[in-house]
Amino acid sequence: MRQMLKTLSEYIRSGRPAVLVTVIASSGATPRGAGARMLVGEEGRICGTIGGGAVEYRSTGLAMEALSTGHSHEHNFTLTKDDVQNLGMICGGAVDVFFRYIAAGDKEVVALCEEAQRLFSKGRDMWLLYDISRGGTLGLYTKEEGFFPQGAFDFMPDMLSRHPVRITGVGHDIYSEQISSSGRVYVFGCGHVAQELVPVLAHVGFPCVALDDRPEFADRALFPTAHEVKRIDFARIFDAVEIGPEDYVCVMTRGHAFDAVVQAQVLKTPACYIGVIGSAAKKAGVFQRLYEQGFTTADTDRITSPIGLAIKAETPAEIAISIAGQLIEFRARRNAQ
């Protein structure tokens, strides 16, 4: 989403109108759920996707119509069994799509895109808002700074959630979607698996902090896509990081002893996910050390070990894919709560 807003800003500042096409609700076996989005300009789709296939094709046509009329609107695709067959799709269900027309040079949208980039860089929990009752007026919300623009929205922020939601009430009809999370993935150990893992996670929207006690491994050149790279003392991780309830932890240091030291500290945090690389035998040995320090089975139940989905991964790249898959699955379950 960060890149799409950057592209949107550049596009309309160049003197061309655009349409932001967003799935705001879906049901059944549709190709993409709420939050799927694409940007359409005079030349057609610029970036993003709402799932491909006939619905995306028809939505691109409707976006082109919105470009010619200069009006925003909502459209419902109800995909019955016959519709699915006629459209040549394998998915059925209903999809509500909102077409937000944005005029060339729209100063308010440019300002919103710039504000979003500032908030992305600060790592805020951030929501993108559409006031559908007012033609799709766009806004942002963060807990620290409230609504942007100020005064544009008057509903209660506690109605917002991790998953996309439509909020209706007296005088408003608002679609909200969290587009940035304050959560980080703290990767302890910057070896071969971490070097494969961080770019994959960054690509699917997990900001990563890579940490090691060896200067040759805690090297920005090895992790160009990481949010941060830090050299730390594994025995004193809280001198360098503060791990909160939105954060994930992946432990993959160079040895059992360091893994145990890190785990003993991260178990004292509210991290939403703690995963540790290694075999079942290694897990048993490390857990025994933790029990000797006073930790309980309730504590170690928070740890996923061996980390990653069971896809018979062997190489560092394959292991990275298995871990990324597990974090994607965990995030999706958590966001649906």
LUMPA-164432 format. One line per 3 residues: number of its first residue (from 1); for each residue x, y, z of N, C-alpha, C. Coordinates in steps of 0.02 Angstrom, whole numbers, plus 50000, padded with zeros to 5 digits. Each point is the difference from the previous one (the first is absolute). Layout:
BEGIN
NUM = X,Y,Z,X,Y,Z,X,Y,Z | ...
This chain:
BEGIN
1 = 50041,49940,50000,49959,50060,50000,50043,50063,50000 | 50057,49996,50033,50045,50058,50002,50021,50020,49929 | 50019,49950,49960,50021,50015,49932,49942,50024,49957
4 = 49941,49972,50011,49942,50021,49960,49983,50073,50013 | 50002,50022,50063,49986,50070,50015,50053,50045,49971 | 50062,49977,50000,50053,50039,49968,49988,50007,49925
7 = 49981,49944,49969,49985,50001,49928,49940,50045,49985 | 49948,49995,50042,49941,50042,49992,50018,50074,50002 | 50039,50019,50049,50020,50070,50008,50038,50025,49938
10 = 50048,49960,49978,50040,50020,49942,49957,50005,49938 | 49952,49954,49993,49958,49997,49940,49956,50062,49995 | 49964,50016,50054,49954,50057,49995,50038,50066,49999
13 = 50059,50002,50030,50040,50062,49997,50027,50013,49930 | 50002,49947,49960,50023,50008,49931,49945,50028,49955 | 49941,50012,50029,49947,50031,49962,49950,49951,49971
16 = 49996,49939,50028,49954,49950,49974,49954,49976,50056 | 49936,49989,49984,49954,49973,50051,50010,49925,50007 | 49974,49973,50056,50007,49928,50013,49939,49976,50038
19 = 49991,49935,50002,49947,49970,50040,50031,49946,50045 | 49988,50006,50065,50022,49951,50048,49943,49950,50008 | 50013,49938,49979,49949,49948,49999,50013,49953,50060
22 = 49951,49993,50045,50010,49963,50061,49943,49952,50013 | 50016,49938,50016,49950,49953,50024,49985,50018,50072 | 49938,50021,50014,49983,50021,50068,49960,49947,50038
25 = 49977,49949,49965,49966,49943,50033,49998,49942,49952 | 50002,49940,50028,49995,49941,49958,49972,49943,50041 | 49969,49953,49966,49975,49940,50033,50004,49943,49951
28 = 50002,49939,50026,50006,49942,49957,50072,49991,49977 | 50009,49959,49948,50067,49982,49976,50022,50049,49947 | 50005,50064,50017,50021,50050,49952,50076,50001,49994
31 = 50027,50026,49943,50073,49998,49990,50039,50037,50053 | 49976,50060,50022,50035,50040,50049,49950,50028,50049 | 50020,50009,50062,49956,50027,50051,50005,50075,50005
34 = 49965,50027,50051,50001,50072,50013,50071,50023,50009 | 50015,50057,49970,50068,50027,50004,50040,49991,49936 | 49977,49955,49956,50033,49993,49936,49990,50065,49961
37 = 50052,50023,49965,49996,50067,49972,50043,50005,49937 | 49978,50042,49955,50041,50016,49941,49989,50074,49982 | 50048,50027,49965,49998,50069,49978,49993,50000,49924
40 = 49950,50037,49975,49986,50002,49929,50007,50071,49974 | 50035,50008,49944,50007,50065,49969,49975,49998,49928 | 50015,50051,49963,49976,50006,49932,50024,49943,49955
43 = 50058,49971,50017,50028,49945,49961,49979,49932,50025 | 49957,49998,50051,49977,49937,50029,50030,49989,50069 | 50005,49936,50020,50026,49985,50066,50073,50021,50006
46 = 50015,50038,50053,50068,50024,50011,50037,49953,50047 | 49968,49981,50055,50032,49955,50049,49946,49970,50043 | 50019,49947,50037,49954,49966,50044,49955,49951,49963
49 = 49959,49965,50038,49953,49952,49971,49943,49987,50048 | 49941,49986,49973,49944,49978,50042,49984,49927,49986 | 50047,49964,49973,49993,49928,49993,50004,49974,49930
52 = 50006,50045,49950,50003,49977,49932,49933,49975,49975 | 50001,49968,49942,49939,49970,49972,49949,50052,49978 | 49939,49975,49991,49947,50041,49970,49980,50058,50045
55 = 49999,49991,50067,49980,50055,50044,50050,50057,49994 | 50063,49984,49998,50050,50054,49992,49993,50032,49931 | 49987,49961,49950,49991,50027,49932,49941,50048,49998
58 = 49943,49978,50028,49941,50042,50001,50010,50062,50044 | 50037,49991,50055,50013,50057,50044,50045,50051,49966 | 50047,49976,49960,50042,50047,49963,49957,50041,49953
61 = 49952,49968,49967,49954,50037,49956,49959,50051,50038 | 49975,49981,50059,49961,50047,50040,50043,50058,50025 | 50063,49985,50014,50046,50053,50021,50012,50049,49943
64 = 50006,49974,49939,50008,50044,49942,49938,50045,49991 | 49941,49972,50014,49939,50041,49996,50002,50055,50054 | 50024,49982,50060,50005,50050,50053,50048,50056,49981
67 = 50053,49982,49964,50047,50051,49977,49965,50049,49952 | 49955,49975,49959,49966,50043,49951,49945,50042,50032 | 49968,49974,50052,49946,50037,50033,50024,50043,50057
70 = 50057,49981,50030,50026,50037,50058,49962,49987,50064 | 49966,49941,50004,49961,49985,50060,50023,49934,50032 | 49999,49998,50066,50013,49939,50038,49935,49961,50007
73 = 50006,49934,50006,49939,49961,50011,50018,49930,50025 | 49949,49965,50024,50008,49932,50025,49964,49952,49952 | 50028,49941,49990,49969,49951,49956,50003,49931,50033
76 = 49945,49964,49996,49997,49932,50028,50001,49949,49945 | 50047,49952,50007,50001,49942,49956,49973,49941,50040 | 49942,49976,49982,49972,49941,50032,50011,49941,49954
79 = 50044,49956,50020,50022,49945,49956,49961,49937,50018 | 49942,49991,49969,49961,49939,50009,50034,49944,49960 | 49971,49941,50006,50028,49943,49962,50001,50014,49925
82 = 49945,50030,49975,49997,50016,49929,50051,50054,49982 | 50007,50051,50046,50048,50053,49987,50070,49972,49995 | 50016,49955,50046,50067,49970,50001,50013,49965,49934
85 = 49951,49963,49976,50008,49964,49936,50007,50049,49942 | 49957,50052,50000,50002,50048,49946,50064,50042,49999 | 50026,50013,50060,50060,50040,50005,50063,49959,49990
88 = 49992,49934,49998,50058,49957,49992,50044,49998,50061 | 49969,50007,50060,50038,50002,50063,49988,49935,50039 | 50047,49986,50045,49992,49941,50043,49977,50021,50069
91 = 49993,50065,50011,49980,50025,50066,49930,50030,49997 | 49962,49992,50054,49934,50029,50004,49995,50044,50062 | 49943,50034,50008,49991,50042,50058,49980,50070,49979
94 = 50009,50047,50046,49983,50070,49987,50060,50044,50015 | 50008,50051,49959,50056,50047,50009,49973,50071,49994 | 50012,50041,50051,49984,50071,49996,50064,50039,49985
97 = 49999,50037,49946,50059,50037,49978,49984,50074,50000 | 50046,50040,50029,49991,50073,50000,50050,50031,49953 | 49974,50045,49957,50041,50034,49950,50007,50073,50021
100 = 50059,50017,50025,50011,50069,50026,50036,50041,49946 | 49961,50044,49968,50029,50044,49949,50044,50053,50034 | 50059,50012,49973,50047,50049,50027,50021,50046,49943
103 = 49984,50063,50006,50015,50048,49946,50075,50012,49995 | 50021,50019,49941,50070,50018,49989,50020,50057,50048 | 50056,49991,50033,50026,50052,50044,49961,50011,50064
106 = 49956,49953,50019,49959,50008,50061,50046,50012,50061 | 49999,50061,50024,50047,50020,50054,49986,49962,50065 | 49936,49987,50014,49984,49965,50062,50026,49928,49998
109 = 49993,49967,49943,50025,49931,49995,50076,49999,50001 | 50032,50048,49967,50073,50004,50002,50023,50008,50072 | 49967,50045,50037,50019,50011,50070,49990,49937,50041
112 = 49946,49964,49988,49988,49937,50035,50055,49949,49985 | 50019,49994,49937,50053,49953,49981,50066,50018,50034 | 50015,50064,50004,50061,50022,50032,49999,49986,50075
115 = 49941,50012,50031,49993,49985,50071,50007,49926,50013 | 49971,49959,49956,50005,49928,50008,50073,49977,49997 | 50039,50029,49954,50071,49982,49996,50037,50017,50064
118 = 49983,50058,50029,50031,50020,50063,49983,49950,50056 | 49937,49979,50002,49978,49954,50052,50028,49930,49988 | 50006,49979,49937,50032,49936,49985,50071,50000,50027
121 = 50036,50054,49989,50070,50003,50022,50007,49998,50076 | 49947,50023,50035,50001,49998,50073,49978,49933,50028 | 49975,49956,49957,49978,49934,50022,49937,50002,50043
124 = 49954,50044,49982,49938,50005,50038,49949,49946,49981 | 49956,49983,50047,49938,49965,49982,49957,50051,49964 | 49984,49987,49936,49966,50050,49960,49942,49969,49961
127 = 49945,50036,49998,49940,49980,49963,49987,50048,49943 | 49980,49973,49943,49976,50040,49944,49924,49998,50002 | 49968,50058,49993,49928,50007,50007,49970,50027,49936
130 = 49941,49974,49981,49960,50027,49946,49932,50018,50029 | 49980,50063,49994,49932,50019,50020,49956,49992,49938 | 49970,49942,49993,49961,49983,49940,49939,50045,49995
133 = 49974,50022,50057,49941,50043,49999,50016,50069,49973 | 50064,50017,49994,50020,50064,49972,50044,49991,49939 | 49982,49951,49959,50036,49990,49937,50068,49969,50007
136 = 50014,49971,50059,50064,49967,50009,50055,50046,50025 | 49982,50052,50037,50050,50044,50030,50051,49957,50037 | 50064,50012,49987,50053,49959,50028,50027,50030,50064
139 = 50021,49956,50046,50031,50023,50061,50047,49948,50028 | 50036,50020,50052,50045,49955,50035,49985,50004,50075 | 50019,49948,50036,49994,50003,50073,50059,49964,50031
142 = 50031,50031,50050,50048,49966,50044,49982,50016,50072 | 50015,49954,50045,49983,50011,50070,50038,50059,50029 | 50060,50011,49975,50042,50054,50028,49977,50069,49977
145 = 49978,50004,49937,49987,50067,49971,49928,50011,49979 | 49957,49949,50009,49930,50008,49984,49986,49998,49926 | 49947,50036,49979,49979,49999,49930,50038,50051,49958
148 = 50011,49981,49938,50026,50046,49950,49956,49996,49939 | 49974,50056,49974,50005,50068,50028,49960,50005,50066 | 50021,50044,50043,49964,50010,50063,49929,50024,49987
151 = 49953,49970,50036,49931,50020,49995,49962,49968,49943 | 50033,49959,49959,49967,49971,49942,49955,49941,50019 | 50014,49967,50057,49962,49942,50020,49979,50008,50073
154 = 49940,49976,50017,49974,50011,50068,49977,49936,50034 | 50019,49941,49974,49979,49939,50033,50052,49980,50052 | 49983,49951,50041,50044,49980,50054,50057,49956,49974
157 = 50063,50018,50014,50056,49961,49975,50000,49927,50024 | 49967,49986,50057,50001,49931,50025,49959,49954,49956 | 49966,50027,49949,49965,49958,49952,50048,49969,49949
160 = 50061,50026,49998,50050,49974,49953,50026,49933,50024 | 50021,49958,49952,50027,49935,50018,50057,49983,49953 | 50033,49943,50013,50056,49980,49957,49977,49980,49930
163 = 49938,49976,49994,49976,49978,49935,49955,50054,49970 | 49993,50003,49934,49958,50051,49969,49929,49996,50026 | 49969,50058,50010,49932,50001,50027,49963,50061,49973
166 = 49935,49991,49991,49958,50056,49978,49959,50023,50060 | 50005,50063,50016,49969,50029,50060,49943,50046,49977 | 49939,49981,50018,49943,50041,49981,49965,50026,50062
169 = 49971,50058,49994,49965,50030,50056,49965,50063,49976 | 49978,50041,50047,49965,50061,49983,50047,50048,49964 | 49985,50011,49937,50039,50050,49963,50065,49977,49971
172 = 50017,49935,50008,50063,49979,49970,49997,49927,49977 | 50041,49985,49951,50008,49933,49973,50074,49996,49981 | 50039,49969,50044,50073,50004,49995,50031,49931,49993
175 = 50044,49994,49953,50040,49939,49992,50069,50015,50030 | 50024,49956,50043,50066,50009,50030,50042,49938,49991 | 50064,50011,49992,50047,49944,49989,50068,50018,50030
178 = 50027,49957,50041,50067,50012,50026,50051,49988,49945 | 50040,50051,49985,50048,49994,49946,50072,50000,50025 | 50010,50010,50064,50067,49997,50029,49994,49978,50073
181 = 50047,49959,50020,50001,49975,50069,50065,50021,50033 | 49996,50016,50064,50060,50016,50038,50042,49939,50013 | 49971,49941,49987,50036,49938,50013,50062,49991,49958
184 = 50051,49971,50030,50063,49984,49966,50014,49926,50008 | 50040,49973,49955,50026,49932,50009,50072,50007,50023 | 50013,49981,50062,50068,50003,50026,50034,49934,49986
187 = 50050,50001,49957,50036,49940,49979,50066,49999,50037 | 50006,49955,50049,50061,49994,50040,50045,49949,49968 | 50056,50024,49973,50046,49958,49963,49998,50017,49926
190 = 50056,50021,49972,50002,50025,49932,50037,49953,49952 | 49992,49935,50011,50033,49951,49957,49965,49990,49934 | 50013,49941,49969,49976,49988,49933,49923,49999,49995
193 = 49966,49971,50048,49927,49998,49997,49972,50070,50007 | 50026,50039,50047,49976,50069,50010,50011,50041,49937 | 50055,49989,49966,50014,50039,49939,49951,49983,49944
196 = 49973,49939,50001,49948,49982,49952,49931,50023,50024 | 49990,49999,50066,49934,50013,50029,49980,50073,49996 | 50045,50045,50019,49982,50071,50006,49973,50029,49934
199 = 50032,49989,49943,49971,50029,49939,49932,49971,49982 | 49988,49936,50015,49934,49970,49986,49948,50032,50045 | 50014,50007,50064,49952,50031,50046,49987,50073,49982
202 = 50053,50036,49982,49992,50070,49982,49954,50006,49939 | 50005,49953,49954,49960,50002,49938,49926,49989,50014 | 49984,49963,50054,49929,49987,50015,49976,50041,50060
205 = 50034,50056,50013,49974,50049,50047,50019,49991,50073 | 50054,49965,50014,50024,49994,50069,50065,50040,50007 | 49999,50058,50033,50062,50036,50013,50044,49959,50047
208 = 50063,49993,49982,50045,49956,50038,50056,50039,50033 | 50019,49977,50059,50059,50025,50034,50047,49941,50008 | 50059,50004,49968,50049,49946,50001,50052,50015,50054
211 = 50013,49950,50044,50043,50011,50058,50051,49945,50008 | 50063,50020,50013,50053,49951,50012,50053,50033,50042 | 50042,49959,50032,50054,50027,50040,50066,50003,49962
214 = 49999,49976,49938,50061,49999,49959,49997,50056,49949 | 50050,50045,50000,49997,50058,49954,49998,49980,49927 | 50031,49944,49982,50000,49980,49930,49932,49974,49977
217 = 49956,49983,50048,49933,49977,49983,49947,50055,50011 | 50009,50040,50051,49954,50057,50011,50021,50056,49953 | 49991,49987,49936,50026,50043,49948,49943,50020,49953
220 = 49988,50064,49993,49946,50024,49956,50008,49974,49929 | 50061,49989,49977,50010,49976,49932,49969,49930,49989 | 49995,49961,50054,49969,49934,49995,49924,50003,50003
223 = 49973,50056,50025,49928,50006,50011,49975,50067,49973 | 50005,50012,49935,49979,50065,49973,49926,50015,50007 | 49958,49948,50008,49928,50011,50005,49975,50001,50073
226 = 50045,49992,50048,49980,50000,50070,49981,50070,50023 | 49953,50003,50047,49983,50065,50030,50058,50026,50040 | 50033,49956,50037,50060,50018,50038,50046,49940,50003
229 = 50064,50013,50009,50050,49948,50012,50041,50023,50061 | 50003,49957,50051,50033,50021,50062,50050,49947,50024 | 50056,50024,50024,50046,49957,50037,49983,50005,50073
232 = 49987,49942,50031,49978,50000,50070,50038,49948,50041 | 49991,50004,50065,50023,49948,50046,49940,49954,50012 | 50005,49937,49980,49943,49954,50007,49979,49992,50073
235 = 50045,50013,50046,49983,49994,50071,49962,50061,50027 | 49998,50054,49960,49968,50062,50022,49960,50030,49941 | 49952,49963,49975,49965,50022,49940,49959,50063,50011
238 = 49978,50011,50062,49957,50058,50013,50040,50066,50003 | 50066,49995,49995,50039,50061,49991,49990,50028,49930 | 49977,49957,49954,49995,50020,49930,49929,50000,49972
241 = 49956,49960,50029,49932,49993,49972,49948,50001,50054 | 49940,50020,49980,49941,49996,50044,49947,49962,49962 | 49982,49941,50024,49955,49955,49964,49930,50005,50029
244 = 49951,50018,49957,49932,50011,50023,49952,49946,49976 | 49936,50008,50013,49950,49949,49985,49986,49992,49925 | 50022,50047,49958,49990,49993,49928,50061,49969,49966
247 = 50051,49985,50039,50064,49978,49971,50007,49924,49996 | 50040,49978,49951,50016,49930,49989,50075,49990,50015 | 50017,49941,50024,50070,49984,50014,50019,49935,49965
250 = 50055,50002,49964,50029,49940,49969,50070,49991,50028 | 50012,49944,50033,50065,49987,50032,50038,49950,49958 | 50058,50021,49975,50041,49956,49958,50074,50020,50006
253 = 50023,50000,50063,50069,50018,50013,50046,49942,49981 | 50064,50008,50013,50048,49950,49976,50008,49940,50047 | 49962,49998,50055,50008,49943,50045,49945,49995,50052
256 = 49994,49940,50030,49948,49987,50050,50004,50048,50059 | 50062,50014,50022,50008,50041,50059,49972,50070,49989 | 50016,50029,49942,49974,50066,49985,49925,49999,49990
259 = 49974,49947,49968,49928,49994,49991,49964,50001,50068 | 50028,49961,50048,49969,49996,50066,50001,50068,50035 | 50055,50035,49993,50007,50066,50032,49949,50049,49971
262 = 49991,49999,49934,49952,50045,49969,49929,49981,50019 | 49984,49935,49997,49933,49978,50017,49980,50019,50071 | 50047,49994,50046,49985,50016,50069,49980,50074,50007
265 = 50026,50042,49957,49983,50071,50003,49936,50015,49963 | 49991,49972,49941,49940,50017,49961,49937,49971,50031 | 50006,49947,50040,49942,49973,50035,49973,50049,50052
268 = 50039,50049,50017,49978,50051,50048,49966,50059,49964 | 49994,49994,49935,49967,50053,49961,49930,49977,49979 | 49957,50046,49977,49934,49980,49975,50000,49985,49925
271 = 50057,49983,49971,50004,49985,49928,49943,49954,49980 | 49969,50014,49942,49943,49959,49979,50022,49933,49972 | 50063,49995,49978,50025,49938,49970,50074,49992,50018
274 = 50018,49940,50021,50070,49985,50013,50016,49933,49965 | 50045,50002,49952,50019,49940,49963,50075,49988,50007 | 50019,49936,50005,50070,49983,50010,50019,49946,49950
277 = 50055,50011,49965,50024,49952,49952,50034,49941,50036 | 49998,49941,49969,50036,49944,50028,49959,49937,50002 | 50032,49945,50020,49969,49934,50001,49959,49991,50064
280 = 49963,49945,50002,49962,49982,50060,50047,49987,50059 | 50057,49969,49985,50049,49986,50053,50028,50065,50029 | 50015,50047,49957,50025,50065,50023,49946,50034,50042
283 = 49938,49996,49978,49945,50031,50036,49996,49972,50071 | 50005,49935,50007,49995,49968,50066,50055,50025,50046 | 50061,50005,49972,50056,50022,50041,49993,50072,50023
286 = 49979,50043,49955,49992,50071,50018,49942,50008,50049 | 49945,49965,49989,49943,50005,50046,50020,49978,50070 | 50042,49949,50005,50022,49976,50065,50038,50056,50037
289 = 50042,50035,49963,50036,50056,50030,49951,50054,50025 | 49949,50012,49961,49951,50050,50019,49962,49979,50063 | 49982,49936,50004,49965,49975,50060,50044,50006,50061
292 = 50065,49989,49992,50046,50006,50056,50005,50072,50024 | 49983,50047,49956,50001,50071,50019,49933,50023,50030 | 49952,49954,50003,49936,50018,50031,49943,50011,49952
295 = 50013,49993,49935,49946,50006,49952,49956,49938,50002 | 49938,50008,49980,49951,49945,50003,49981,49976,49930 | 49962,49946,49997,49977,49977,49935,49953,50051,49968
298 = 49965,50039,50041,49958,50053,49972,50043,50051,49963 | 50060,50012,50026,50047,50046,49967,50025,49970,49934 | 50024,49938,50003,50029,49970,49940,49947,49983,49948
301 = 49937,49996,50020,49946,49990,49951,49994,50059,49953 | 50028,50057,50019,49999,50059,49956,50049,49994,49943 | 50046,49953,50006,50055,49994,49951,49981,49950,49946
304 = 50009,50020,49938,49991,49955,49943,50069,49974,49980 | 50010,49936,50010,50065,49970,49984,49989,49926,49983 | 50026,49976,49945,50038,50037,49950,49957,50053,49964
307 = 50031,50055,49983,49966,50054,49967,49984,49981,49928 | 49946,50028,49972,49984,49991,49930,49949,49945,49987 | 49970,50004,49941,49952,49949,49979,50037,49936,49981
310 = 49967,49944,50010,50031,49934,49986,49996,49986,49925 | 50046,50028,49962,50001,49989,49927,50063,49964,49978 | 50033,49967,50048,50062,49963,49986,50055,50046,49973
313 = 50003,50061,50026,50051,50048,49979,50069,49977,50024 | 50050,50010,49958,50068,49980,50017,50050,50057,49992 | 49998,50036,49944,50048,50053,49989,49980,50063,50038
316 = 50047,50046,50012,49981,50063,50033,49943,50036,49965 | 49999,50000,49934,49946,50034,49963,49933,49965,50012 | 50001,49933,49999,49938,49963,50012,49975,50010,50071
319 = 50046,50000,50048,49980,50011,50070,49971,50070,50008 | 50029,50049,49966,49974,50068,50003,49928,50003,49974 | 49987,49964,49945,49933,49998,49972,49951,49969,50050
322 = 50022,49946,50033,49956,49967,50048,49984,50045,50059 | 50049,50039,50022,49989,50047,50056,49954,50056,49978 | 50013,50028,49941,49958,50054,49975,49928,49977,49993
325 = 49990,49939,49975,49933,49973,49993,49965,49995,50067 | 50036,49979,50051,49971,49994,50067,49980,50068,50028 | 50043,50050,49989,49984,50067,50025,49941,50030,49963
328 = 49995,49988,49935,49943,50023,49962,49936,49969,50027 | 50002,49934,50012,49941,49965,50026,49982,50027,50069 | 50050,50009,50043,49988,50025,50068,49970,50070,49998
331 = 50027,50043,49957,49975,50068,49994,49927,50001,49977 | 49985,49957,49950,49931,49998,49974,49951,49978,50053 | 50018,49948,50038,49956,49977,50054,49990,50055,50052
334 = 50053,50033,50018,49997,50052,50051,49959,50060,49976 | 50008,50018,49937,49963,50057,49974,49926,49986,49993 | 49982,49935,49996,49929,49982,49993,49964,49999,50067
337 = 50037,50006,50055,49969,49996,50066,49961,50063,50017
